[in-house]
Amino acid sequence: MARVYNFAAGPSSLPLEVLERAAREMTDYNGSGMSVMEMSHRSKWFDAIIKAAEADLRKLMNIPDNYSVLFMQGGASTAFAAIPLNFMKNGKADYIVSGNFSKKAYEEALKYGDARVCASGKDNGFSEIPEIKRSDIRTDADYLHICFNNTIYGTKFNYIPDTGDIPLIADMSSCIISEPVDVTKFGVIYAGAQKNMAPAGLTVAIVRRDLLGYAREITPTMLNYQILSDNNSLYNTPPCYAIYIAGLVYKWILSLGGLEKMQEINVKKAAVLYDYLDSSKLFRPVAAKKCRSLMNVTFVTGDAELDAKFCAEATENGLVNIKGHRSVGGMRASIYNAMPTEGVEKLVEFMEKFEKENLK
């Protein structure tokens, strides 16, 4: 069977070149006589894998030396608890609620201290990113937390909040390594890997080192970022195979020309779909134009039955996992780094055909 175009929000597509290389190395990695799935995380082979992955991610994102790079488990949802446990040292933190996952992060933080919503997109159905000023953040807050790209609603921060001396912490699960970002503007960046860089099971955290060392006594060892940093992500067995795949993805992007080139590709790719949506008489984009995501494109027809028909027929045509999240309905095309431009063009071609056949 031919490969489909997989528009899933996560776990999602991986670059074909990466999958093919992993397949070649599946049973014998680099002359070791075994798969990466089988080797010890203390072996010389895996030591080289994890060190290369970190070095390549640092090169890709231009991560300064005063930041630790952690390869860990638990997904971004576990980080929702780890963040306040590690960084809410005085018991206060502000959150911008711009969608489902930032709301979950805020609700988790309430268990550990005085978490406050300083801005929310709820009133506009999360179709826009709330805009804030430094004065909207409490001066004694330990950090401001944001979700940089909203997978479910298809929105993305079109600005980096000015937080002054207050650390900015960002969940970048669905947009990390899709475009350049100034890491120095953030105290912490974290991301579940299953949307843009690796299989499910790996979480990456980029942490400014001066913020480490303040974890509460109740913090579980495996959620203590200082311990993980001190042990170079090897306190216990990490998600070895996912780290290996992430390393291959980093090398793939570097071979293309880095994040500047990746951004160029992603902007052009997203424009193919958004330009069609803006001209369509049947489909309507959900996110406000000024804060549209390059990674997750949400759209509807306004008719639930027609939406369901579209999703079913798209699947029959090899355009899979196009159904939108239940919070929004309609459709969602996640067009992460690994989605080729050809896939987006095929989707638009199908949408044009569907519109002609179903427009009343």
Disulfide bonds with the S-S distance in Angstrom:
none
